[in-house]
Amino acid sequence: MWLLMLEAGGAGLVLIFIVWWTMFASPKPYHPPSLNDAETPQPDDEQRQEPHH
């Protein structure tokens, strides 16, 4: 009887692992850059703060 319970528990863990893997391991959706992103002003060379050596 304990062997059946052990096997059922193992099958349950495998099922939970498969569900977890398919829910959270999917690739992130790709969002192409919109046209508004290209129009945002970039900082000028004078405004950039670079380290002085």
N, C-alpha and C positions, 0 to 999 in steps of 0.2 A: 504493500500500500504506500509506503514512504517513497518508493521508487517512482510511482505514478505521480505523486505530489511534486517530487523533485523535477520530473520531466515537464510537468505542466508549468511549474515556476520558471524553468529555463525557457520554455516556449514563450511565456509571457514576457520575459525580459528581452528576448530576441524581437518580439513584436514591438515593444516599447522603443527599443533601439532603432528599429527600421523607421518607425513613425517620426522619432526625433531627428534622425538623419535626413529624412526627406523634407522636413519642415524647416530646419535651420541651416542646412548645408547648400541651399540653392544659391546660384550666383546672383549678385546684385543686379537689379535692372539698369540698363544703360539709358541715360538721358542725354541725348545730343545737346550740345551747347546751342542756346537760342541766339537769335540775331542781336538781341539787346546786350548780350555779354560782350560782343565785339565792339559795341559803341561806347562802352564805359571808358572814361578817360584814365589813362595811365599816368602815374606820377612822372614829372619831369626829372632830368638828371640832377638839377639843383635841389630838388625836394627829397631825393633819395639819401638816406643816411648810411654811408659806408664807413667801415672802421678806418681810422687814420693810423698809418704805420710810421 
